[in-house]
Amino acid sequence: MSVNNAMTADFLRSAYGGESMAHMRYLIWADVADKEKMPNIGRLFRAIAYAEYAHADNHFKVLKDQKGDFTVPAGAIFGIGNTVENLQGGIDGELHEIEQMYPVYLETARYQKEKGAERTFHYALEAEKVHATLFKKAQDTAREGKDMDVATIYVCEICGHTTTDGLPDKCPICGAKSQAYKAFD
C-alpha cells in the first residue's frame, strides 16, 4: 500500500523519527535504571523501547514506496537524569504523542483515506496510552527508592501493545494472537 498524500507521508516520516529516538532514549535510560539497582524498571524501559521499534517499523513499512533523502522533523525529549527523572521524560513524551501528535496524524490519515497510515497511527496511539500508564506506575515506586515489582513484560510485535498482566490470548489493540508477543523477563 503506497502513500498518496504528501502530508500523511510527512507525518509518517516524523512519527518514524520520533519513535526511533524514543527507542534509543529508552535503551539509554534502561542502563541508568540498572546502575541505580532498579533492573525491573530497566527491563520496562527495554520492553517499551522494543514497542517503539515496532511503531517505527510499521511507519517505515507504510512508506516503502517513498524513496529518497528527506529531512525529518520530530520532537524528542533529551537528557539523562536519574530514573525518576527519566521516567518523567518517558511520561512526557508518551503524553505528547497521546494528546498532540497521534490524534492529528490519525485524523489526517483518515481524511486523506490513507488506510496503512491510519492503521499504524492507531496502533501507536493506543499502545502509547499503555506506555504512559506503565511509566507512571514505575515512577511511583522509583520515587520511594524501590524497583517496581513485575514478572514478565510482554510486547506485541505487531502494534507495540505492552502488558505486565500476563500473556493475553489476543492483543487488545491489533487482535494478534499471543504468539505475536515477545517476552521480557
C-alpha positions in Angstrom: 0.0 0.0 0.0 1.6 3.3 -1.0 1.1 6.7 0.4 -0.5 9.1 -2.0 -0.7 12.3 0.1 2.4 14.4 0.9 1.0 15.5 4.4 0.4 11.9 5.5 3.9 10.9 4.2 5.4 13.8 6.2 3.6 12.7 9.3 4.8 9.1 8.8 8.4 10.3 8.5 8.1 12.5 11.6 6.5 9.7 13.6 9.2 7.3 12.4 11.9 9.8 13.6 10.2 10.3 16.9 9.7 6.6 17.6 13.3 5.8 16.5 14.6 8.4 19.0 12.3 7.1 21.8 13.7 3.6 21.1 17.2 4.7 21.7 16.4 7.0 24.6 14.7 4.2 26.5 17.6 1.9 26.0 19.9 4.5 27.4 17.6 5.1 30.3 17.4 1.4 31.0 21.1 1.4 31.6 20.6 4.2 34.2 17.9 2.2 36.0 20.2 -0.9 36.0 23.0 1.2 37.6 20.6 2.5 40.2 19.7 -1.1 41.1 16.3 -1.0 39.5 16.6 -3.8 37.0 12.8 -4.3 36.6 12.4 -0.6 35.6 15.4 -1.2 33.3 13.5 -4.1 31.8 10.4 -2.0 31.4 12.4 0.6 29.5 13.8 -2.1 27.2 10.4 -3.6 26.6 8.9 -0.3 25.7 11.9 0.5 23.6 11.0 -2.6 21.6 7.4 -1.4 21.3 8.7 1.9 19.9 10.8 -0.1 17.4 7.6 -1.8 16.4 5.9 1.6 15.8 8.9 2.9 13.8 9.0 -0.3 11.8 5.3 0.0 11.0 5.6 3.6 9.9 8.6 2.9 7.8 6.9 0.0 6.0 3.9 2.1 5.1 6.4 4.5 3.5 8.0 1.7 1.5 7.4 3.4 -1.9 8.7 6.8 -0.6 12.3 6.6 -1.6 14.8 9.5 -1.3 16.5 11.7 1.1 14.2 13.6 3.5 14.7 16.0 6.4 12.7 14.6 9.2 11.5 17.0 11.9 10.5 15.1 15.1 10.1 16.2 18.7 12.1 14.4 21.3 12.9 14.5 25.0 16.7 14.9 25.6 18.9 14.4 28.6 19.9 11.8 31.1 18.8 12.1 34.7 18.1 9.7 37.5 15.5 7.0 37.0 12.6 9.1 38.4 13.5 12.0 36.0 14.0 9.6 33.1 10.6 8.1 33.8 9.1 11.6 33.8 10.7 12.1 30.4 9.1 8.9 29.2 5.7 10.0 30.6 6.0 13.5 29.0 7.0 12.0 25.6 4.2 9.5 25.6 1.6 12.1 26.7 2.8 14.4 23.8 2.1 11.5 21.4 -1.3 10.7 23.0 -2.6 14.3 23.3 -1.0 16.1 20.5 0.8 14.1 17.8 -1.0 10.9 17.0 -4.6 12.3 17.2 -3.7 14.8 14.5 -1.8 12.3 12.4 -4.6 9.8 12.7 -7.3 12.2 11.7 -5.3 13.4 8.7 -4.7 9.8 7.5 -8.4 9.2 7.8 -9.4 12.3 6.0 -6.9 11.5 3.2 -8.0 7.9 3.1 -4.6 6.6 3.8 -5.5 3.2 5.3 -2.0 2.0 6.0 -1.1 5.2 7.8 -4.4 5.1 9.7 -3.7 1.6 10.9 -0.1 2.3 12.1 -1.1 5.6 13.8 -4.0 3.9 15.6 -1.7 1.1 16.8 0.9 3.6 18.1 -1.7 5.9 19.7 -3.3 3.0 21.7 0.0 1.5 22.7 1.4 4.8 23.9 -1.6 5.1 26.3 -0.5 1.9 28.0 3.2 3.0 28.0 2.4 6.2 29.8 0.5 4.3 32.5 3.3 1.8 32.9 5.9 4.5 33.2 3.8 6.3 35.9 3.5 3.1 37.9 7.2 2.6 37.7 7.9 6.2 38.7 5.6 5.9 41.7 7.8 3.0 43.0 11.1 4.7 42.0 10.1 7.8 44.0 10.2 5.6 47.0 13.7 4.4 46.1 12.3 1.0 45.1 12.3 -1.1 42.0 8.9 -2.0 40.6 7.6 -5.5 41.3 6.9 -7.0 37.9 7.3 -10.5 36.4 7.3 -10.9 32.6 6.6 -8.0 30.4 5.0 -8.8 27.1 5.2 -6.7 23.9 3.1 -7.3 20.8 5.5 -7.3 17.9 2.7 -6.1 15.5 1.5 -3.0 17.3 3.6 -2.4 20.4 0.9 -3.2 23.0 2.8 -3.8 26.3 1.5 -5.6 29.3 2.7 -6.7 32.7 -0.6 -8.6 33.4 0.4 -11.9 31.8 0.2 -13.0 28.2 -3.1 -12.2 26.6 -4.9 -14.7 24.3 -5.1 -11.9 21.7 -3.8 -8.3 21.5 -6.5 -5.8 22.6 -5.2 -3.3 20.0 -4.5 -5.2 16.8 -6.1 -8.6 17.5 -2.8 -10.6 17.0 -2.6 -14.0 18.8 -0.5 -14.5 21.8 2.3 -15.9 19.6 2.9 -12.3 18.4 4.1 -11.2 21.8 7.8 -11.0 22.8 8.6 -11.8 26.5 11.0 -9.6 28.5 11.9 -11.4 31.7 
